Amino acid sequence: MKKQYLHLSAYPCDDCAAPVIAGTLAVRENEISKETDIRPVGAICLACGHRQSTATAPARIRHLLPIEWVPAAAIKASELTTAIVEALKRPGLH
Ligand SMILES: [Zn+2]
């Protein structure tokens, strides 16, 4: 069964040395398959808000355990299409 996973990693912020948390989503078609459709979803320093997408050497990246992440119903392709159609029908947005 296809599942989506959230991967979190932590590394020091270049500006203030506090932890930056970076997230990546990936899809696994079944329990033994490799992850596909890997995409970054954002990175931010917990202290200063600096959006640092990669660690700067020699900083070490610490990876947290992946978390199963159920995609929001709104981002399923079919429902997204419906949402766009509904949005286009709304008056005042054209
Ligand atoms: Zn910072």
PDB file of the backbone (N, CA, C, O) and the ligand in Angstrom, with CONECT records:
HET     ZN  A 101       1
ATOM      1  N   MET A   1       0.834  -1.194   0.000  1.00  0.00           N
ATOM      2  CA  MET A   1       0.000   0.000   0.000  1.00  0.00           C
ATOM      3  C   MET A   1       0.878   1.256   0.000  1.00  0.00           C
ATOM      4  O   MET A   1       1.848   1.359   0.750  1.00  0.00           O
ATOM      5  N   LYS A   2       0.507   2.204  -0.861  1.00  0.00           N
ATOM      6  CA  LYS A   2       1.278   3.437  -1.017  1.00  0.00           C
ATOM      7  C   LYS A   2       1.169   4.314   0.231  1.00  0.00           C
ATOM      8  O   LYS A   2       0.069   4.586   0.714  1.00  0.00           O
ATOM      9  N   LYS A   3       2.316   4.751   0.745  1.00  0.00           N
ATOM     10  CA  LYS A   3       2.318   5.624   1.923  1.00  0.00           C
ATOM     11  C   LYS A   3       3.287   6.768   1.716  1.00  0.00           C
ATOM     12  O   LYS A   3       4.295   6.638   1.021  1.00  0.00           O
ATOM     13  N   GLN A   4       2.964   7.889   2.332  1.00  0.00           N
ATOM     14  CA  GLN A   4       3.847   9.050   2.268  1.00  0.00           C
ATOM     15  C   GLN A   4       4.542   9.207   3.621  1.00  0.00           C
ATOM     16  O   GLN A   4       3.932   9.004   4.671  1.00  0.00           O
ATOM     17  N   TYR A   5       5.822   9.571   3.580  1.00  0.00           N
ATOM     18  CA  TYR A   5       6.588   9.746   4.814  1.00  0.00           C
ATOM     19  C   TYR A   5       7.188  11.138   4.894  1.00  0.00           C
ATOM     20  O   TYR A   5       7.628  11.715   3.899  1.00  0.00           O
ATOM     21  N   LEU A   6       7.189  11.651   6.109  1.00  0.00           N
ATOM     22  CA  LEU A   6       7.854  12.924   6.385  1.00  0.00           C
ATOM     23  C   LEU A   6       9.196  12.621   7.037  1.00  0.00           C
ATOM     24  O   LEU A   6       9.264  11.908   8.039  1.00  0.00           O
ATOM     25  N   HIS A   7      10.258  13.166   6.462  1.00  0.00           N
ATOM     26  CA  HIS A   7      11.606  13.033   7.028  1.00  0.00           C
ATOM     27  C   HIS A   7      12.012  14.391   7.578  1.00  0.00           C
ATOM     28  O   HIS A   7      11.950  15.399   6.875  1.00  0.00           O
ATOM     29  N   LEU A   8      12.427  14.410   8.833  1.00  0.00           N
ATOM     30  CA  LEU A   8      12.906  15.654   9.431  1.00  0.00           C
ATOM     31  C   LEU A   8      14.394  15.526   9.720  1.00  0.00           C
ATOM     32  O   LEU A   8      14.871  14.469  10.135  1.00  0.00           O
ATOM     33  N   SER A   9      15.114  16.609   9.497  1.00  0.00           N
ATOM     34  CA  SER A   9      16.529  16.622   9.852  1.00  0.00           C
ATOM     35  C   SER A   9      16.829  17.935  10.557  1.00  0.00           C
ATOM     36  O   SER A   9      16.123  18.928  10.382  1.00  0.00           O
ATOM     37  N   ALA A  10      17.889  17.922  11.358  1.00  0.00           N
ATOM     38  CA  ALA A  10      18.264  19.104  12.138  1.00  0.00           C
ATOM     39  C   ALA A  10      19.743  19.396  11.940  1.00  0.00           C
ATOM     40  O   ALA A  10      20.570  18.486  11.886  1.00  0.00           O
ATOM     41  N   TYR A  11      20.062  20.689  11.831  1.00  0.00           N
ATOM     42  CA  TYR A  11      21.455  21.130  11.716  1.00  0.00           C
ATOM     43  C   TYR A  11      21.536  22.574  12.207  1.00  0.00           C
ATOM     44  O   TYR A  11      20.512  23.252  12.291  1.00  0.00           O
ATOM     45  N   PRO A  12      22.736  23.054  12.531  1.00  0.00           N
ATOM     46  CA  PRO A  12      22.834  24.401  13.107  1.00  0.00           C
ATOM     47  C   PRO A  12      22.595  25.509  12.085  1.00  0.00           C
ATOM     48  O   PRO A  12      22.971  25.413  10.917  1.00  0.00           O
ATOM     49  N   CYS A  13      21.957  26.559  12.578  1.00  0.00           N
ATOM     50  CA  CYS A  13      21.696  27.755  11.771  1.00  0.00           C
ATOM     51  C   CYS A  13      22.998  28.525  11.563  1.00  0.00           C
ATOM     52  O   CYS A  13      23.785  28.681  12.497  1.00  0.00           O
ATOM     53  N   ASP A  14      23.226  29.004  10.343  1.00  0.00           N
ATOM     54  CA  ASP A  14      24.420  29.805  10.052  1.00  0.00           C
ATOM     55  C   ASP A  14      24.398  31.145  10.777  1.00  0.00           C
ATOM     56  O   ASP A  14      25.453  31.696  11.093  1.00  0.00           O
ATOM     57  N   ASP A  15      23.216  31.668  11.039  1.00  0.00           N
ATOM     58  CA  ASP A  15      23.099  32.992  11.661  1.00  0.00           C
ATOM     59  C   ASP A  15      23.231  32.959  13.176  1.00  0.00           C
ATOM     60  O   ASP A  15      23.888  33.822  13.759  1.00  0.00           O
ATOM     61  N   CYS A  16      22.601  31.952  13.833  1.00  0.00           N
ATOM     62  CA  CYS A  16      22.566  31.997  15.302  1.00  0.00           C
ATOM     63  C   CYS A  16      22.940  30.670  15.967  1.00  0.00           C
ATOM     64  O   CYS A  16      22.961  30.587  17.195  1.00  0.00           O
ATOM     65  N   ALA A  17      23.233  29.639  15.185  1.00  0.00           N
ATOM     66  CA  ALA A  17      23.662  28.324  15.678  1.00  0.00           C
ATOM     67  C   ALA A  17      22.569  27.526  16.385  1.00  0.00           C
ATOM     68  O   ALA A  17      22.839  26.443  16.905  1.00  0.00           O
ATOM     69  N   ALA A  18      21.340  28.042  16.413  1.00  0.00           N
ATOM     70  CA  ALA A  18      20.211  27.275  16.965  1.00  0.00           C
ATOM     71  C   ALA A  18      19.808  26.202  15.933  1.00  0.00           C
ATOM     72  O   ALA A  18      20.274  26.237  14.794  1.00  0.00           O
ATOM     73  N   PRO A  19      18.950  25.257  16.329  1.00  0.00           N
ATOM     74  CA  PRO A  19      18.594  24.197  15.380  1.00  0.00           C
ATOM     75  C   PRO A  19      17.699  24.672  14.232  1.00  0.00           C
ATOM     76  O   PRO A  19      16.694  25.353  14.435  1.00  0.00           O
ATOM     77  N   VAL A  20      18.107  24.286  13.017  1.00  0.00           N
ATOM     78  CA  VAL A  20      17.252  24.428  11.837  1.00  0.00           C
ATOM     79  C   VAL A  20      16.586  23.076  11.644  1.00  0.00           C
ATOM     80  O   VAL A  20      17.255  22.043  11.680  1.00  0.00           O
ATOM     81  N   ILE A  21      15.284  23.073  11.441  1.00  0.00           N
ATOM     82  CA  ILE A  21      14.560  21.844  11.152  1.00  0.00           C
ATOM     83  C   ILE A  21      14.155  21.880   9.685  1.00  0.00           C
ATOM     84  O   ILE A  21      13.517  22.827   9.225  1.00  0.00           O
ATOM     85  N   ALA A  22      14.539  20.826   8.953  1.00  0.00           N
ATOM     86  CA  ALA A  22      14.218  20.741   7.530  1.00  0.00           C
ATOM     87  C   ALA A  22      13.339  19.521   7.290  1.00  0.00           C
ATOM     88  O   ALA A  22      13.575  18.458   7.865  1.00  0.00           O
ATOM     89  N   GLY A  23      12.342  19.671   6.457  1.00  0.00           N
ATOM     90  CA  GLY A  23      11.411  18.573   6.176  1.00  0.00           C
ATOM     91  C   GLY A  23      11.431  18.168   4.723  1.00  0.00           C
ATOM     92  O   GLY A  23      11.577  19.005   3.831  1.00  0.00           O
ATOM     93  N   THR A  24      11.280  16.856   4.488  1.00  0.00           N
ATOM     94  CA  THR A  24      11.190  16.303   3.145  1.00  0.00           C
ATOM     95  C   THR A  24      10.067  15.279   3.132  1.00  0.00           C
ATOM     96  O   THR A  24       9.934  14.485   4.064  1.00  0.00           O
ATOM     97  N   LEU A  25       9.264  15.294   2.085  1.00  0.00           N
ATOM     98  CA  LEU A  25       8.226  14.273   1.933  1.00  0.00           C
ATOM     99  C   LEU A  25       8.663  13.296   0.857  1.00  0.00           C
ATOM    100  O   LEU A  25       9.274  13.690  -0.136  1.00  0.00           O
ATOM    101  N   ALA A  26       8.351  12.027   1.054  1.00  0.00           N
ATOM    102  CA  ALA A  26       8.678  11.003   0.076  1.00  0.00           C
ATOM    103  C   ALA A  26       7.581   9.954   0.081  1.00  0.00           C
ATOM    104  O   ALA A  26       6.886   9.765   1.079  1.00  0.00           O
ATOM    105  N   VAL A  27       7.438   9.276  -1.049  1.00  0.00           N
ATOM    106  CA  VAL A  27       6.378   8.276  -1.206  1.00  0.00           C
ATOM    107  C   VAL A  27       7.005   6.896  -1.344  1.00  0.00           C
ATOM    108  O   VAL A  27       8.013   6.724  -2.029  1.00  0.00           O
ATOM    109  N   ARG A  28       6.403   5.928  -0.691  1.00  0.00           N
ATOM    110  CA  ARG A  28       6.829   4.538  -0.774  1.00  0.00           C
ATOM    111  C   ARG A  28       5.640   3.741  -1.323  1.00  0.00           C
ATOM    112  O   ARG A  28       4.562   3.735  -0.729  1.00  0.00           O
ATOM    113  N   GLU A  29       5.846   3.071  -2.460  1.00  0.00           N
ATOM    114  CA  GLU A  29       4.741   2.332  -3.093  1.00  0.00           C
ATOM    115  C   GLU A  29       4.297   1.148  -2.243  1.00  0.00           C
ATOM    116  O   GLU A  29       3.112   0.820  -2.203  1.00  0.00           O
ATOM    117  N   ASN A  30       5.266   0.491  -1.549  1.00  0.00           N
ATOM    118  CA  ASN A  30       4.931  -0.586  -0.621  1.00  0.00           C
ATOM    119  C   ASN A  30       6.051  -0.697   0.401  1.00  0.00           C
ATOM    120  O   ASN A  30       7.006   0.080   0.372  1.00  0.00           O
ATOM    121  N   GLU A  31       5.932  -1.669   1.307  1.00  0.00           N
ATOM    122  CA  GLU A  31       6.871  -1.767   2.433  1.00  0.00           C
ATOM    123  C   GLU A  31       8.331  -1.938   2.001  1.00  0.00           C
ATOM    124  O   GLU A  31       9.238  -1.470   2.689  1.00  0.00           O
ATOM    125  N   ILE A  32       8.562  -2.614   0.855  1.00  0.00           N
ATOM    126  CA  ILE A  32       9.945  -2.924   0.475  1.00  0.00           C
ATOM    127  C   ILE A  32      10.488  -2.035  -0.648  1.00  0.00           C
ATOM    128  O   ILE A  32      11.666  -2.125  -0.995  1.00  0.00           O
ATOM    129  N   SER A  33       9.651  -1.198  -1.204  1.00  0.00           N
ATOM    130  CA  SER A  33      10.122  -0.371  -2.323  1.00  0.00           C
ATOM    131  C   SER A  33      10.934   0.814  -1.828  1.00  0.00           C
ATOM    132  O   SER A  33      10.827   1.225  -0.673  1.00  0.00           O
ATOM    133  N   LYS A  34      11.745   1.354  -2.725  1.00  0.00           N
ATOM    134  CA  LYS A  34      12.512   2.563  -2.421  1.00  0.00           C
ATOM    135  C   LYS A  34      11.566   3.758  -2.437  1.00  0.00           C
ATOM    136  O   LYS A  34      10.489   3.715  -3.032  1.00  0.00           O
ATOM    137  N   GLU A  35      11.992   4.811  -1.776  1.00  0.00           N
ATOM    138  CA  GLU A  35      11.165   6.010  -1.764  1.00  0.00           C
ATOM    139  C   GLU A  35      11.295   6.766  -3.082  1.00  0.00           C
ATOM    140  O   GLU A  35      12.376   6.851  -3.665  1.00  0.00           O
ATOM    141  N   THR A  36      10.188   7.304  -3.529  1.00  0.00           N
ATOM    142  CA  THR A  36      10.163   8.083  -4.766  1.00  0.00           C
ATOM    143  C   THR A  36       9.479   9.412  -4.477  1.00  0.00           C
ATOM    144  O   THR A  36       9.002   9.659  -3.369  1.00  0.00           O
ATOM    145  N   ASP A  37       9.442  10.247  -5.484  1.00  0.00           N
ATOM    146  CA  ASP A  37       8.737  11.528  -5.381  1.00  0.00           C
ATOM    147  C   ASP A  37       9.218  12.307  -4.147  1.00  0.00           C
ATOM    148  O   ASP A  37       8.424  12.882  -3.402  1.00  0.00           O
ATOM    149  N   ILE A  38      10.544  12.303  -3.959  1.00  0.00           N
ATOM    150  CA  ILE A  38      11.135  12.975  -2.791  1.00  0.00           C
ATOM    151  C   ILE A  38      11.170  14.475  -3.046  1.00  0.00           C
ATOM    152  O   ILE A  38      11.723  14.926  -4.049  1.00  0.00           O
ATOM    153  N   ARG A  39      10.584  15.243  -2.145  1.00  0.00           N
ATOM    154  CA  ARG A  39      10.567  16.698  -2.343  1.00  0.00           C
ATOM    155  C   ARG A  39      10.697  17.453  -1.028  1.00  0.00           C
ATOM    156  O   ARG A  39      10.059  17.100  -0.036  1.00  0.00           O
ATOM    157  N   PRO A  40      11.524  18.494  -1.025  1.00  0.00           N
ATOM    158  CA  PRO A  40      11.669  19.305   0.189  1.00  0.00           C
ATOM    159  C   PRO A  40      10.398  20.096   0.454  1.00  0.00           C
ATOM    160  O   PRO A  40       9.747  20.566  -0.479  1.00  0.00           O
ATOM    161  N   VAL A  41      10.043  20.243   1.740  1.00  0.00           N
ATOM    162  CA  VAL A  41       8.834  20.989   2.079  1.00  0.00           C
ATOM    163  C   VAL A  41       9.131  22.225   2.915  1.00  0.00           C
ATOM    164  O   VAL A  41       8.215  22.930   3.336  1.00  0.00           O
ATOM    165  N   GLY A  42      10.426  22.489   3.159  1.00  0.00           N
ATOM    166  CA  GLY A  42      10.776  23.709   3.872  1.00  0.00           C
ATOM    167  C   GLY A  42      11.797  23.462   4.957  1.00  0.00           C
ATOM    168  O   GLY A  42      11.965  22.337   5.428  1.00  0.00           O
ATOM    169  N   ALA A  43      12.479  24.526   5.350  1.00  0.00           N
ATOM    170  CA  ALA A  43      13.462  24.467   6.430  1.00  0.00           C
ATOM    171  C   ALA A  43      13.443  25.805   7.140  1.00  0.00           C
ATOM    172  O   ALA A  43      13.363  26.856   6.503  1.00  0.00           O
ATOM    173  N   ILE A  44      13.517  25.763   8.471  1.00  0.00           N
ATOM    174  CA  ILE A  44      13.487  27.023   9.217  1.00  0.00           C
ATOM    175  C   ILE A  44      14.225  26.868  10.546  1.00  0.00           C
ATOM    176  O   ILE A  44      14.144  25.830  11.203  1.00  0.00           O
ATOM    177  N   CYS A  45      14.945  27.927  10.924  1.00  0.00           N
ATOM    178  CA  CYS A  45      15.618  27.963  12.218  1.00  0.00           C
ATOM    179  C   CYS A  45      14.559  28.187  13.305  1.00  0.00           C
ATOM    180  O   CYS A  45      13.731  29.091  13.186  1.00  0.00           O
ATOM    181  N   LEU A  46      14.582  27.377  14.348  1.00  0.00           N
ATOM    182  CA  LEU A  46      13.577  27.476  15.408  1.00  0.00           C
ATOM    183  C   LEU A  46      13.726  28.764  16.210  1.00  0.00           C
ATOM    184  O   LEU A  46      12.754  29.228  16.806  1.00  0.00           O
ATOM    185  N   ALA A  47      14.917  29.350  16.239  1.00  0.00           N
ATOM    186  CA  ALA A  47      15.148  30.545  17.053  1.00  0.00           C
ATOM    187  C   ALA A  47      14.951  31.840  16.270  1.00  0.00           C
ATOM    188  O   ALA A  47      14.254  32.741  16.737  1.00  0.00           O
ATOM    189  N   CYS A  48      15.556  31.947  15.084  1.00  0.00           N
ATOM    190  CA  CYS A  48      15.550  33.240  14.386  1.00  0.00           C
ATOM    191  C   CYS A  48      14.707  33.246  13.119  1.00  0.00           C
ATOM    192  O   CYS A  48      14.482  34.306  12.534  1.00  0.00           O
ATOM    193  N   GLY A  49      14.234  32.073  12.685  1.00  0.00           N
ATOM    194  CA  GLY A  49      13.359  32.027  11.515  1.00  0.00           C
ATOM    195  C   GLY A  49      14.080  32.024  10.185  1.00  0.00           C
ATOM    196  O   GLY A  49      13.444  32.065   9.132  1.00  0.00           O
ATOM    197  N   HIS A  50      15.421  31.976  10.222  1.00  0.00           N
ATOM    198  CA  HIS A  50      16.208  31.930   8.983  1.00  0.00           C
ATOM    199  C   HIS A  50      15.858  30.657   8.211  1.00  0.00           C
ATOM    200  O   HIS A  50      15.875  29.558   8.765  1.00  0.00           O
ATOM    201  N   ARG A  51      15.542  30.822   6.933  1.00  0.00           N
ATOM    202  CA  ARG A  51      15.154  29.665   6.109  1.00  0.00           C
ATOM    203  C   ARG A  51      16.386  29.121   5.392  1.00  0.00           C
ATOM    204  O   ARG A  51      16.674  29.448   4.241  1.00  0.00           O
ATOM    205  N   GLN A  52      17.089  28.282   6.125  1.00  0.00           N
ATOM    206  CA  GLN A  52      18.351  27.735   5.615  1.00  0.00           C
ATOM    207  C   GLN A  52      18.106  26.310   5.122  1.00  0.00           C
ATOM    208  O   GLN A  52      17.871  25.408   5.926  1.00  0.00           O
ATOM    209  N   SER A  53      18.158  26.105   3.813  1.00  0.00           N
ATOM    210  CA  SER A  53      17.741  24.825   3.246  1.00  0.00           C
ATOM    211  C   SER A  53      18.794  23.726   3.311  1.00  0.00           C
ATOM    212  O   SER A  53      18.473  22.552   3.132  1.00  0.00           O
ATOM    213  N   THR A  54      20.069  24.101   3.571  1.00  0.00           N
ATOM    214  CA  THR A  54      21.099  23.065   3.679  1.00  0.00           C
ATOM    215  C   THR A  54      22.042  23.391   4.839  1.00  0.00           C
ATOM    216  O   THR A  54      22.173  24.540   5.261  1.00  0.00           O
ATOM    217  N   ALA A  55      22.685  22.351   5.331  1.00  0.00           N
ATOM    218  CA  ALA A  55      23.675  22.544   6.392  1.00  0.00           C
ATOM    219  C   ALA A  55      24.961  23.056   5.761  1.00  0.00           C
ATOM    220  O   ALA A  55      25.288  22.707   4.626  1.00  0.00           O
ATOM    221  N   THR A  56      25.684  23.880   6.499  1.00  0.00           N
ATOM    222  CA  THR A  56      26.968  24.383   6.019  1.00  0.00           C
ATOM    223  C   THR A  56      28.072  23.551   6.665  1.00  0.00           C
ATOM    224  O   THR A  56      28.109  23.403   7.887  1.00  0.00           O
ATOM    225  N   ALA A  57      28.971  23.008   5.842  1.00  0.00           N
ATOM    226  CA  ALA A  57      30.062  22.183   6.352  1.00  0.00           C
ATOM    227  C   ALA A  57      30.891  22.992   7.340  1.00  0.00           C
ATOM    228  O   ALA A  57      31.044  24.196   7.134  1.00  0.00           O
ATOM    229  N   PRO A  58      31.431  22.405   8.394  1.00  0.00           N
ATOM    230  CA  PRO A  58      31.437  20.965   8.687  1.00  0.00           C
ATOM    231  C   PRO A  58      30.272  20.525   9.572  1.00  0.00           C
ATOM    232  O   PRO A  58      30.353  19.473  10.206  1.00  0.00           O
ATOM    233  N   ALA A  59      29.204  21.294   9.629  1.00  0.00           N
ATOM    234  CA  ALA A  59      28.069  20.943  10.490  1.00  0.00           C
ATOM    235  C   ALA A  59      27.510  19.568  10.122  1.00  0.00           C
ATOM    236  O   ALA A  59      27.470  19.176   8.956  1.00  0.00           O
ATOM    237  N   ARG A  60      27.087  18.862  11.152  1.00  0.00           N
ATOM    238  CA  ARG A  60      26.562  17.523  10.965  1.00  0.00           C
ATOM    239  C   ARG A  60      25.039  17.602  10.867  1.00  0.00           C
ATOM    240  O   ARG A  60      24.396  18.303  11.648  1.00  0.00           O
ATOM    241  N   ILE A  61      24.469  16.879   9.906  1.00  0.00           N
ATOM    242  CA  ILE A  61      23.007  16.818   9.789  1.00  0.00           C
ATOM    243  C   ILE A  61      22.532  15.616  10.600  1.00  0.00           C
ATOM    244  O   ILE A  61      23.003  14.498  10.391  1.00  0.00           O
ATOM    245  N   ARG A  62      21.603  15.842  11.520  1.00  0.00           N
ATOM    246  CA  ARG A  62      21.019  14.757  12.287  1.00  0.00           C
ATOM    247  C   ARG A  62      19.649  14.445  11.729  1.00  0.00           C
ATOM    248  O   ARG A  62      18.808  15.334  11.594  1.00  0.00           O
ATOM    249  N   HIS A  63      19.418  13.162  11.398  1.00  0.00           N
ATOM    250  CA  HIS A  63      18.139  12.751  10.817  1.00  0.00           C
ATOM    251  C   HIS A  63      17.249  12.120  11.866  1.00  0.00           C
ATOM    252  O   HIS A  63      17.676  11.233  12.605  1.00  0.00           O
ATOM    253  N   LEU A  64      16.004  12.583  11.929  1.00  0.00           N
ATOM    254  CA  LEU A  64      15.033  11.984  12.843  1.00  0.00           C
ATOM    255  C   LEU A  64      14.348  10.830  12.121  1.00  0.00           C
ATOM    256  O   LEU A  64      14.435  10.718  10.898  1.00  0.00           O
ATOM    257  N   LEU A  65      13.673   9.980  12.871  1.00  0.00           N
ATOM    258  CA  LEU A  65      12.985   8.846  12.262  1.00  0.00           C
ATOM    259  C   LEU A  65      11.850   9.337  11.363  1.00  0.00           C
ATOM    260  O   LEU A  65      11.150  10.289  11.709  1.00  0.00           O
ATOM    261  N   PRO A  66      11.666   8.688  10.209  1.00  0.00           N
ATOM    262  CA  PRO A  66      10.572   9.088   9.326  1.00  0.00           C
ATOM    263  C   PRO A  66       9.204   8.891  10.002  1.00  0.00           C
ATOM    264  O   PRO A  66       9.019   7.974  10.803  1.00  0.00           O
ATOM    265  N   ILE A  67       8.286   9.745   9.672  1.00  0.00           N
ATOM    266  CA  ILE A  67       6.937   9.697  10.231  1.00  0.00           C
ATOM    267  C   ILE A  67       5.969   9.485   9.071  1.00  0.00           C
ATOM    268  O   ILE A  67       6.063  10.165   8.049  1.00  0.00           O
ATOM    269  N   GLU A  68       5.041   8.545   9.227  1.00  0.00           N
ATOM    270  CA  GLU A  68       4.032   8.380   8.180  1.00  0.00           C
ATOM    271  C   GLU A  68       3.188   9.645   8.130  1.00  0.00           C
ATOM    272  O   GLU A  68       2.710  10.125   9.158  1.00  0.00           O
ATOM    273  N   TRP A  69       3.011  10.176   6.938  1.00  0.00           N
ATOM    274  CA  TRP A  69       2.310  11.452   6.778  1.00  0.00           C
ATOM    275  C   TRP A  69       1.184  11.280   5.772  1.00  0.00           C
ATOM    276  O   TRP A  69       1.425  11.154   4.571  1.00  0.00           O
ATOM    277  N   VAL A  70      -0.041  11.275   6.266  1.00  0.00           N
ATOM    278  CA  VAL A  70      -1.195  11.097   5.385  1.00  0.00           C
ATOM    279  C   VAL A  70      -1.416  12.396   4.620  1.00  0.00           C
ATOM    280  O   VAL A  70      -1.579  13.458   5.220  1.00  0.00           O
ATOM    281  N   PRO A  71      -1.422  12.306   3.291  1.00  0.00           N
ATOM    282  CA  PRO A  71      -1.612  13.538   2.518  1.00  0.00           C
ATOM    283  C   PRO A  71      -2.979  14.152   2.816  1.00  0.00           C
ATOM    284  O   PRO A  71      -3.966  13.436   2.987  1.00  0.00           O
ATOM    285  N   ALA A  72      -3.025  15.461   2.875  1.00  0.00           N
ATOM    286  CA  ALA A  72      -4.300  16.151   3.094  1.00  0.00           C
ATOM    287  C   ALA A  72      -5.224  15.854   1.919  1.00  0.00           C
ATOM    288  O   ALA A  72      -4.793  15.812   0.767  1.00  0.00           O
ATOM    289  N   ALA A  73      -6.481  15.652   2.225  1.00  0.00           N
ATOM    290  CA  ALA A  73      -7.455  15.330   1.183  1.00  0.00           C
ATOM    291  C   ALA A  73      -7.446  16.395   0.092  1.00  0.00           C
ATOM    292  O   ALA A  73      -7.679  16.106  -1.082  1.00  0.00           O
ATOM    293  N   ALA A  74      -7.174  17.618   0.498  1.00  0.00           N
ATOM    294  CA  ALA A  74      -7.231  18.730  -0.448  1.00  0.00           C
ATOM    295  C   ALA A  74      -6.160  18.653  -1.524  1.00  0.00           C
ATOM    296  O   ALA A  74      -6.309  19.263  -2.583  1.00  0.00           O
ATOM    297  N   ILE A  75      -5.073  17.910  -1.273  1.00  0.00           N
ATOM    298  CA  ILE A  75      -4.018  17.875  -2.280  1.00  0.00           C
ATOM    299  C   ILE A  75      -4.089  16.646  -3.174  1.00  0.00           C
ATOM    300  O   ILE A  75      -3.249  16.478  -4.058  1.00  0.00           O
ATOM    301  N   LYS A  76      -5.079  15.784  -2.959  1.00  0.00           N
ATOM    302  CA  LYS A  76      -5.272  14.673  -3.893  1.00  0.00           C
ATOM    303  C   LYS A  76      -5.669  15.273  -5.238  1.00  0.00           C
ATOM    304  O   LYS A  76      -6.504  16.174  -5.309  1.00  0.00           O
ATOM    305  N   ALA A  77      -5.068  14.767  -6.282  1.00  0.00           N
ATOM    306  CA  ALA A  77      -5.217  15.383  -7.605  1.00  0.00           C
ATOM    307  C   ALA A  77      -6.669  15.612  -8.000  1.00  0.00           C
ATOM    308  O   ALA A  77      -7.022  16.697  -8.461  1.00  0.00           O
ATOM    309  N   SER A  78      -7.511  14.604  -7.824  1.00  0.00           N
ATOM    310  CA  SER A  78      -8.886  14.745  -8.269  1.00  0.00           C
ATOM    311  C   SER A  78      -9.613  15.826  -7.485  1.00  0.00           C
ATOM    312  O   SER A  78     -10.361  16.626  -8.047  1.00  0.00           O
ATOM    313  N   GLU A  79      -9.381  15.836  -6.189  1.00  0.00           N
ATOM    314  CA  GLU A  79     -10.062  16.823  -5.353  1.00  0.00           C
ATOM    315  C   GLU A  79      -9.496  18.216  -5.579  1.00  0.00           C
ATOM    316  O   GLU A  79     -10.207  19.214  -5.457  1.00  0.00           O
ATOM    317  N   LEU A  80      -8.201  18.276  -5.911  1.00  0.00           N
ATOM    318  CA  LEU A  80      -7.590  19.572  -6.193  1.00  0.00           C
ATOM    319  C   LEU A  80      -8.244  20.165  -7.434  1.00  0.00           C
ATOM    320  O   LEU A  80      -8.557  21.355  -7.476  1.00  0.00           O
ATOM    321  N   THR A  81      -8.446  19.322  -8.442  1.00  0.00           N
ATOM    322  CA  THR A  81      -9.112  19.785  -9.666  1.00  0.00           C
ATOM    323  C   THR A  81     -10.486  20.330  -9.320  1.00  0.00           C
ATOM    324  O   THR A  81     -10.877  21.394  -9.802  1.00  0.00           O
ATOM    325  N   THR A  82     -11.229  19.596  -8.477  1.00  0.00           N
ATOM    326  CA  THR A  82     -12.555  20.037  -8.065  1.00  0.00           C
ATOM    327  C   THR A  82     -12.457  21.384  -7.356  1.00  0.00           C
ATOM    328  O   THR A  82     -13.265  22.282  -7.591  1.00  0.00           O
ATOM    329  N   ALA A  83     -11.449  21.516  -6.478  1.00  0.00           N
ATOM    330  CA  ALA A  83     -11.272  22.754  -5.721  1.00  0.00           C
ATOM    331  C   ALA A  83     -10.998  23.925  -6.655  1.00  0.00           C
ATOM    332  O   ALA A  83     -11.506  25.027  -6.449  1.00  0.00           O
ATOM    333  N   ILE A  84     -10.189  23.678  -7.686  1.00  0.00           N
ATOM    334  CA  ILE A  84      -9.868  24.750  -8.640  1.00  0.00           C
ATOM    335  C   ILE A  84     -11.122  25.148  -9.412  1.00  0.00           C
ATOM    336  O   ILE A  84     -11.387  26.332  -9.621  1.00  0.00           O
ATOM    337  N   VAL A  85     -11.895  24.138  -9.835  1.00  0.00           N
ATOM    338  CA  VAL A  85     -13.132  24.410 -10.576  1.00  0.00           C
ATOM    339  C   VAL A  85     -14.083  25.214  -9.700  1.00  0.00           C
ATOM    340  O   VAL A  85     -14.698  26.180 -10.151  1.00  0.00           O
ATOM    341  N   GLU A  86     -14.195  24.793  -8.422  1.00  0.00           N
ATOM    342  CA  GLU A  86     -15.083  25.512  -7.501  1.00  0.00           C
ATOM    343  C   GLU A  86     -14.607  26.954  -7.305  1.00  0.00           C
ATOM    344  O   GLU A  86     -15.415  27.880  -7.240  1.00  0.00           O
ATOM    345  N   ALA A  87     -13.291  27.129  -7.213  1.00  0.00           N
ATOM    346  CA  ALA A  87     -12.736  28.471  -7.011  1.00  0.00           C
ATOM    347  C   ALA A  87     -13.028  29.367  -8.213  1.00  0.00           C
ATOM    348  O   ALA A  87     -13.305  30.557  -8.068  1.00  0.00           O
ATOM    349  N   LEU A  88     -12.960  28.768  -9.405  1.00  0.00           N
ATOM    350  CA  LEU A  88     -13.198  29.549 -10.626  1.00  0.00           C
ATOM    351  C   LEU A  88     -14.661  29.945 -10.752  1.00  0.00           C
ATOM    352  O   LEU A  88     -14.990  30.952 -11.379  1.00  0.00           O
ATOM    353  N   LYS A  89     -15.557  29.127 -10.138  1.00  0.00           N
ATOM    354  CA  LYS A  89     -16.994  29.426 -10.205  1.00  0.00           C
ATOM    355  C   LYS A  89     -17.373  30.566  -9.285  1.00  0.00           C
ATOM    356  O   LYS A  89     -18.377  31.248  -9.493  1.00  0.00           O
ATOM    357  N   ARG A  90     -16.526  30.769  -8.228  1.00  0.00           N
ATOM    358  CA  ARG A  90     -16.870  31.798  -7.239  1.00  0.00           C
ATOM    359  C   ARG A  90     -16.856  33.194  -7.879  1.00  0.00           C
ATOM    360  O   ARG A  90     -15.941  33.530  -8.632  1.00  0.00           O
ATOM    361  N   PRO A  91     -17.852  33.981  -7.580  1.00  0.00           N
ATOM    362  CA  PRO A  91     -17.867  35.349  -8.161  1.00  0.00           C
ATOM    363  C   PRO A  91     -16.812  36.227  -7.503  1.00  0.00           C
ATOM    364  O   PRO A  91     -16.442  36.008  -6.349  1.00  0.00           O
ATOM    365  N   GLY A  92     -16.343  37.193  -8.221  1.00  0.00           N
ATOM    366  CA  GLY A  92     -15.431  38.176  -7.670  1.00  0.00           C
ATOM    367  C   GLY A  92     -13.961  37.828  -7.790  1.00  0.00           C
ATOM    368  O   GLY A  92     -13.101  38.647  -7.464  1.00  0.00           O
ATOM    369  N   LEU A  93     -13.661  36.627  -8.251  1.00  0.00           N
ATOM    370  CA  LEU A  93     -12.249  36.228  -8.372  1.00  0.00           C
ATOM    371  C   LEU A  93     -11.736  36.377  -9.789  1.00  0.00           C
ATOM    372  O   LEU A  93     -10.552  36.145 -10.034  1.00  0.00           O
ATOM    373  N   HIS A  94     -12.578  36.752 -10.722  1.00  0.00           N
ATOM    374  CA  HIS A  94     -12.135  36.827 -12.104  1.00  0.00           C
ATOM    375  C   HIS A  94     -11.616  38.213 -12.452  1.00  0.00           C
ATOM    376  O   HIS A  94     -11.200  38.449 -13.586  1.00  0.00           O
TER     377      HIS A  94
HETATM  378 ZN    ZN A 101      18.932  30.986  13.457  1.00  0.00          ZN2+
END
